[in-house]
């Protein structure tokens, strides 16, 4: 991928959700919600304080994360659907 996010932004690829419920029911595409879980593909250099000092990002490439339902901007890059969002939109890292 030839895209590098700037500042405190991250590029996220959504993780596909299950096709079935725990009980075995198949979920049709029309009833599915977009997952709020993904993997970080790229990370910017970090935010800057007023003094110009760099604040290193808390996440790194490869981290599995949860993010808000309406977070980020959807883009298509090299035929792949991705999200660009600020690091502050990341709710947490899945261990």
MMTF fields as JSON, N, C-alpha, C and O atoms, coordinates in Angstrom:
{
  "mmtfVersion": "1.0.0",
  "mmtfProducer": "UNKNOWN",
  "numBonds": 379,
  "numAtoms": 380,
  "numGroups": 95,
  "numChains": 1,
  "numModels": 1,
  "chainsPerModel": [1],
  "groupsPerChain": [95],
  "chainIdList": ["A"],
  "bondAtomList": [4, 2, 8, 6, 12, 10, 16, 14, 20, 18, 24, 22, 28, 26, 32, 30, 36, 34, 40, 38, 44, 42, 48, 46, 52, 50, 56, 54, 60, 58, 64, 62, 68, 66, 72, 70, 76, 74, 80, 78, 84, 82, 88, 86, 92, 90, 96, 94, 100, 98, 104, 102, 108, 106, 112, 110, 116, 114, 120, 118, 124, 122, 128, 126, 132, 130, 136, 134, 140, 138, 144, 142, 148, 146, 152, 150, 156, 154, 160, 158, 164, 162, 168, 166, 172, 170, 176, 174, 180, 178, 184, 182, 188, 186, 192, 190, 196, 194, 200, 198, 204, 202, 208, 206, 212, 210, 216, 214, 220, 218, 224, 222, 228, 226, 232, 230, 236, 234, 240, 238, 244, 242, 248, 246, 252, 250, 256, 254, 260, 258, 264, 262, 268, 266, 272, 270, 276, 274, 280, 278, 284, 282, 288, 286, 292, 290, 296, 294, 300, 298, 304, 302, 308, 306, 312, 310, 316, 314, 320, 318, 324, 322, 328, 326, 332, 330, 336, 334, 340, 338, 344, 342, 348, 346, 352, 350, 356, 354, 360, 358, 364, 362, 368, 366, 372, 370, 376, 374],
  "bondOrderList": [1, 1, 1, 1, 1, 1, 1, 1, 1, 1, 1, 1, 1, 1, 1, 1, 1, 1, 1, 1, 1, 1, 1, 1, 1, 1, 1, 1, 1, 1, 1, 1, 1, 1, 1, 1, 1, 1, 1, 1, 1, 1, 1, 1, 1, 1, 1, 1, 1, 1, 1, 1, 1, 1, 1, 1, 1, 1, 1, 1, 1, 1, 1, 1, 1, 1, 1, 1, 1, 1, 1, 1, 1, 1, 1, 1, 1, 1, 1, 1, 1, 1, 1, 1, 1, 1, 1, 1, 1, 1, 1, 1, 1, 1],
  "groupList": [{"groupName": "UNK", "atomNameList": ["N", "CA", "C", "O"], "elementList": ["N", "C", "C", "O"], "formalChargeList": [0, 0, 0, 0], "bondAtomList": [1, 0, 2, 1, 3, 2], "bondOrderList": [1, 1, 2], "singleLetterCode": "X", "chemCompType": "L-PEPTIDE LINKING"}],
  "groupTypeList": [0, 0, 0, 0, 0, 0, 0, 0, 0, 0, 0, 0, 0, 0, 0, 0, 0, 0, 0, 0, 0, 0, 0, 0, 0, 0, 0, 0, 0, 0, 0, 0, 0, 0, 0, 0, 0, 0, 0, 0, 0, 0, 0, 0, 0, 0, 0, 0, 0, 0, 0, 0, 0, 0, 0, 0, 0, 0, 0, 0, 0, 0, 0, 0, 0, 0, 0, 0, 0, 0, 0, 0, 0, 0, 0, 0, 0, 0, 0, 0, 0, 0, 0, 0, 0, 0, 0, 0, 0, 0, 0, 0, 0, 0, 0],
  "groupIdList": [1, 2, 3, 4, 5, 6, 7, 8, 9, 10, 11, 12, 13, 14, 15, 16, 17, 18, 19, 20, 21, 22, 23, 24, 25, 26, 27, 28, 29, 30, 31, 32, 33, 34, 35, 36, 37, 38, 39, 40, 41, 42, 43, 44, 45, 46, 47, 48, 49, 50, 51, 52, 53, 54, 55, 56, 57, 58, 59, 60, 61, 62, 63, 64, 65, 66, 67, 68, 69, 70, 71, 72, 73, 74, 75, 76, 77, 78, 79, 80, 81, 82, 83, 84, 85, 86, 87, 88, 89, 90, 91, 92, 93, 94, 95],
  "secStructList": [7, 7, 7, 7, 7, 7, 6, 6, 3, 3, 3, 3, 3, 3, 7, 7, 7, 7, 1, 5, 7, 6, 6, 1, 7, 5, 7, 7, 4, 4, 4, 7, 7, 7, 7, 1, 3, 3, 3, 3, 3, 3, 3, 7, 1, 7, 3, 3, 7, 6, 6, 1, 7, 3, 3, 7, 7, 1, 7, 7, 6, 6, 7, 3, 3, 3, 3, 7, 6, 6, 7, 1, 3, 3, 3, 3, 3, 6, 6, 3, 3, 3, 3, 3, 3, 3, 4, 4, 4, 3, 3, 3, 3, 7, 7],
  "xCoordList": [0.849, 0.0, 0.895, 1.847, 0.594, 1.393, 0.674, 0.555, 0.197, -0.517, -0.006, 0.02, 0.401, 0.883, 0.003, -0.04, -0.701, -1.531, -0.664, 0.467, -1.207, -0.489, -0.928, -2.03, -0.049, -0.305, -0.8, -0.138, -1.974, -2.471, -3.563, -4.47, -3.471, -4.471, -3.967, -2.764, -4.928, -4.61, -5.483, -6.586, -4.984, -5.747, -6.147, -5.308, -7.441, -7.986, -8.719, -9.446, -8.515, -9.27, -10.267, -9.883, -11.553, -12.584, -12.406, -12.006, -12.706, -12.705, -14.124, -15.088, -14.248, -15.573, -16.267, -15.643, -17.575, -18.349, -18.828, -18.776, -19.29, -19.774, -21.031, -21.832, -21.196, -22.374, -23.533, -24.685, -23.23, -24.247, -24.23, -23.22, -25.373, -25.446, -24.922, -24.641, -24.788, -24.329, -25.305, -24.909, -26.573, -27.6, -27.662, -28.416, -26.877, -26.832, -27.681, -27.73, -28.356, -29.16, -28.255, -27.301, -28.553, -27.774, -28.305, -29.511, -27.394, -27.762, -27.709, -26.651, -28.837, -28.805, -28.027, -27.932, -27.468, -26.678, -27.448, -26.865, -28.757, -29.557, -29.689, -29.979, -29.48, -29.625, -28.292, -28.261, -27.207, -25.883, -25.513, -25.825, -24.851, -24.264, -22.786, -22.173, -22.222, -20.789, -20.067, -20.421, -19.064, -18.366, -17.592, -17.084, -17.51, -16.751, -15.436, -14.908, -14.925, -13.678, -12.802, -13.295, -11.5, -10.623, -9.164, -8.801, -8.341, -6.895, -6.23, -6.586, -5.271, -4.566, -3.578, -2.744, -3.687, -2.844, -1.664, -0.562, -1.899, -0.842, -1.128, -2.281, -0.061, -0.167, 0.656, 1.771, 0.101, 0.834, 1.918, 2.052, 2.684, 3.815, 3.383, 4.168, 2.157, 1.652, 1.266, 1.59, 0.569, 0.142, 1.302, 2.322, 1.125, 2.148, 1.525, 0.383, 2.302, 1.896, 2.056, 2.633, 1.551, 1.701, 3.169, 3.531, 4.003, 5.434, 6.148, 7.323, 5.432, 6.035, 6.551, 6.968, 6.52, 6.993, 6.032, 4.814, 6.586, 5.804, 5.256, 5.979, 3.962, 3.328, 3.206, 2.454, 3.932, 3.936, 2.56, 1.889, 2.135, 0.835, 0.828, 1.864, -0.357, -0.519, -0.764, -0.668, -1.081, -1.359, -0.265, 0.482, -0.181, 0.826, 0.219, -0.857, 0.895, 0.45, 0.267, 1.117, -0.858, -1.151, -2.035, -2.548, -2.241, -3.112, -4.556, -5.022, -5.261, -6.698, -7.387, -7.082, -8.327, -8.941, -10.455, -11.039, -11.088, -12.501, -12.611, -11.824, -13.592, -13.793, -15.274, -16.103, -15.609, -16.999, -17.719, -17.105, -19.025, -19.851, -19.757, -19.768, -19.666, -19.645, -18.262, -18.144, -17.228, -15.861, -15.268, -15.556, -14.444, -13.621, -14.296, -15.505, -13.458, -13.874, -13.571, -12.437, -14.589, -14.399, -13.729, -14.116, -12.715, -12.032, -11.825, -11.894, -11.572, -11.192, -9.803, -9.582, -8.867, -7.484, -7.022, -7.064, -6.586, -6.174, -7.281, -6.999, -8.545, -9.681, -10.076, -10.925, -9.487, -9.763, -10.453, -10.011, -11.545, -12.266, -11.581, -11.396, -11.204, -10.486, -11.138, -11.985, -10.746, -11.19, -9.972, -8.948, -10.095, -9.079, -9.737, -10.796, -9.108, -9.679, -8.576, -7.411, -8.959, -8.009, -7.785, -8.662, -6.614, -6.298, -7.289, -7.571, -7.814, -8.762, -10.108, -10.894, -10.379, -11.605, -11.478, -12.476, -10.255, -10.015, -10.444, -9.964, -11.358, -11.857, -10.942, -10.86, -10.248, -9.348, -8.688, -9.096, -7.667, -6.928, -7.388, -7.488, -7.67, -8.083, -6.825, -6.008, -6.686, -5.497, -5.62, -4.707],
  "yCoordList": [-1.17, 0.0, 1.234, 1.316, 2.176, 3.391, 4.569, 5.632, 4.393, 5.452, 5.514, 4.5, 6.7, 6.908, 7.961, 9.1, 7.604, 8.603, 9.655, 9.38, 10.84, 11.941, 12.104, 11.712, 12.685, 13.076, 11.899, 10.864, 12.052, 11.015, 10.168, 9.688, 9.99, 9.188, 7.761, 7.511, 6.827, 5.425, 4.918, 5.418, 3.931, 3.267, 1.906, 1.15, 1.596, 0.375, -0.435, 0.114, -1.745, -2.672, -3.38, -4.003, -3.283, -3.937, -5.454, -6.032, -6.086, -7.536, -7.991, -7.477, -8.945, -9.426, -10.11, -10.852, -9.849, -10.451, -11.842, -12.221, -12.58, -13.931, -13.926, -12.993, -14.968, -15.137, -15.747, -15.655, -16.378, -17.064, -16.556, -16.047, -16.706, -16.4, -17.597, -18.644, -17.452, -18.575, -19.739, -20.895, -19.436, -20.479, -21.151, -22.108, -20.667, -21.298, -20.627, -21.104, -19.524, -18.814, -18.028, -17.387, -18.078, -17.334, -15.904, -15.682, -14.946, -13.531, -13.044, -13.114, -12.545, -12.027, -10.719, -9.99, -10.421, -9.205, -7.948, -6.998, -7.931, -6.737, -6.465, -5.336, -7.487, -7.321, -7.129, -6.857, -7.264, -7.146, -5.692, -4.812, -5.463, -4.152, -4.23, -5.293, -3.11, -3.092, -3.311, -2.706, -4.168, -4.443, -3.237, -2.434, -3.121, -2.042, -2.603, -2.154, -3.588, -4.244, -4.256, -4.447, -4.053, -4.037, -4.235, -4.395, -4.217, -4.355, -3.106, -2.629, -2.581, -1.38, -1.76, -2.648, -1.068, -1.316, -0.343, -0.716, 0.91, 1.926, 2.951, 3.194, 3.544, 4.517, 5.751, 5.638, 6.935, 8.18, 8.346, 7.518, 9.413, 9.643, 10.046, 9.913, 10.535, 10.935, 12.404, 13.165, 12.781, 14.17, 15.004, 14.466, 16.318, 17.222, 18.095, 18.542, 18.32, 19.253, 20.67, 20.873, 21.642, 23.046, 23.445, 24.332, 22.79, 23.096, 22.481, 22.76, 21.638, 20.991, 19.586, 18.873, 19.195, 17.864, 16.791, 16.945, 15.715, 14.628, 13.711, 13.313, 13.379, 12.413, 11.113, 11.043, 10.099, 8.821, 8.153, 8.234, 7.495, 6.811, 5.627, 5.013, 5.321, 4.202, 2.886, 1.817, 2.962, 1.757, 1.562, 2.487, 0.34, 0.057, -0.816, -1.386, -0.915, -1.734, -3.171, -3.717, -3.775, -5.154, -5.295, -6.385, -4.211, -4.276, -4.526, -3.962, -5.373, -5.583, -4.602, -4.548, -3.818, -2.749, -2.762, -3.4, -2.051, -1.732, -0.229, 0.539, 0.188, 1.616, 1.925, 1.021, 3.2, 3.625, 3.322, 3.266, 3.13, 2.749, 3.752, 3.349, 5.021, 6.055, 6.671, 7.768, 5.995, 6.521, 6.422, 5.491, 7.389, 7.309, 7.693, 7.915, 7.761, 8.061, 6.847, 6.369, 6.348, 5.166, 5.557, 6.535, 4.78, 4.989, 3.638, 2.599, 3.653, 2.448, 2.694, 3.652, 1.818, 1.958, 0.62, -0.39, 0.604, -0.633, -1.686, -2.873, -1.258, -2.172, -2.698, -3.584, -2.178, -2.638, -1.527, -0.378, -1.871, -0.879, -0.707, -1.672, 0.535, 0.856, 2.038, 2.717, 2.282, 3.445, 4.249, 3.688, 5.566, 6.45, 7.148, 7.758, 7.058, 7.694, 8.238, 7.859, 9.125, 9.639, 8.57, 7.748, 8.592, 7.607, 7.703, 6.697, 8.884, 9.059, 8.366, 8.182, 7.978, 7.227, 5.747, 5.028, 5.298, 3.901, 3.754, 4.476, 2.803, 2.594, 1.712, 1.87, 0.777, -0.098, -1.12, -1.32, -1.759, -2.805, -4.15, -4.346, -5.083, -6.43, -7.27, -7.432, -7.799, -8.585, -10.016, -10.813],
  "zCoordList": [0.0, 0.0, 0.0, 0.776, -0.858, -0.976, -0.327, -0.937, 0.894, 1.597, 3.021, 3.72, 3.457, 4.829, 5.488, 5.024, 6.561, 7.242, 7.942, 8.342, 8.076, 8.712, 10.161, 10.544, 10.946, 12.336, 13.167, 13.233, 13.81, 14.715, 14.07, 14.75, 12.765, 12.061, 11.845, 11.77, 11.746, 11.494, 10.346, 10.129, 9.62, 8.563, 9.097, 9.587, 8.999, 9.585, 8.52, 7.692, 8.557, 7.709, 8.613, 9.603, 8.269, 9.079, 9.063, 8.052, 10.191, 10.298, 9.977, 10.544, 9.076, 8.683, 9.856, 10.615, 9.995, 11.078, 10.67, 9.5, 11.658, 11.415, 10.564, 10.625, 9.775, 8.926, 9.705, 9.281, 10.858, 11.646, 13.085, 13.571, 13.752, 15.18, 15.959, 15.374, 17.262, 18.095, 18.027, 18.174, 17.806, 17.714, 16.359, 16.18, 15.389, 14.075, 13.01, 11.876, 13.348, 12.352, 11.41, 11.85, 10.123, 9.127, 9.066, 8.963, 9.131, 9.106, 7.659, 7.032, 7.107, 5.729, 5.652, 6.639, 4.473, 4.29, 4.666, 5.189, 4.404, 4.682, 6.185, 6.581, 7.024, 8.474, 9.176, 10.376, 8.458, 9.074, 9.315, 8.513, 10.421, 10.681, 10.343, 10.438, 9.951, 9.695, 11.014, 12.026, 11.01, 12.271, 12.775, 11.992, 14.093, 14.728, 15.254, 16.271, 14.541, 14.907, 13.665, 12.553, 13.852, 12.694, 13.061, 14.226, 12.02, 12.187, 11.637, 10.56, 12.369, 11.933, 10.837, 11.011, 9.702, 8.542, 8.502, 8.102, 8.917, 8.921, 10.017, 10.373, 10.544, 11.641, 11.294, 10.786, 11.571, 11.373, 12.427, 13.328, 12.31, 13.22, 14.618, 15.557, 14.788, 16.094, 16.114, 15.202, 17.17, 17.337, 17.884, 18.312, 17.86, 18.405, 19.488, 19.378, 20.523, 21.578, 21.045, 19.977, 21.78, 21.394, 21.3, 20.527, 22.083, 22.07, 20.861, 20.625, 20.093, 18.933, 19.218, 18.305, 20.484, 20.871, 20.346, 20.432, 19.808, 19.226, 20.311, 21.225, 20.201, 21.101, 20.313, 19.342, 20.721, 20.001, 20.072, 21.101, 18.993, 19.005, 19.982, 20.239, 20.519, 21.454, 20.733, 21.335, 19.442, 18.653, 17.618, 17.299, 17.096, 16.074, 14.983, 15.162, 13.879, 12.762, 13.242, 13.946, 12.85, 13.227, 14.443, 14.695, 15.227, 16.402, 15.976, 14.987, 16.725, 16.542, 17.468, 18.66, 16.922, 17.704, 17.627, 16.751, 18.551, 18.508, 18.306, 18.86, 17.51, 17.275, 17.262, 17.148, 17.378, 17.404, 16.099, 15.033, 16.196, 15.051, 13.901, 12.737, 14.196, 13.157, 12.979, 12.432, 13.425, 13.365, 11.974, 11.222, 11.647, 10.45, 9.145, 9.074, 8.113, 6.754, 5.899, 5.865, 5.205, 4.363, 3.056, 2.416, 2.665, 1.39, 0.723, 1.379, -0.575, -1.302, -1.864, -2.604, -1.506, -1.924, -2.477, -1.774, -3.717, -4.385, -4.336, -4.174, -4.475, -4.477, -3.111, -3.019, -2.058, -0.708, 0.073, 0.048, 0.771, 1.565, 2.912, 3.653, 3.225, 4.454, 5.148, 4.567, 6.384, 7.151, 7.574, 7.964, 7.495, 8.063, 9.242, 9.098, 10.406, 11.592, 12.484, 12.361, 13.376, 14.36, 15.416, 15.684, 16.004, 17.039, 18.199, 18.851, 18.462, 19.561, 19.302, 20.232, 18.035, 17.709, 18.073, 18.121, 18.329, 18.724, 20.186, 21.059, 20.44, 21.791, 22.617, 23.835, 21.962, 22.698, 21.796, 20.652, 22.328, 21.631, 22.153, 23.364, 21.246, 21.637, 21.854, 20.948, 23.062, 23.409, 22.95, 23.163]
}
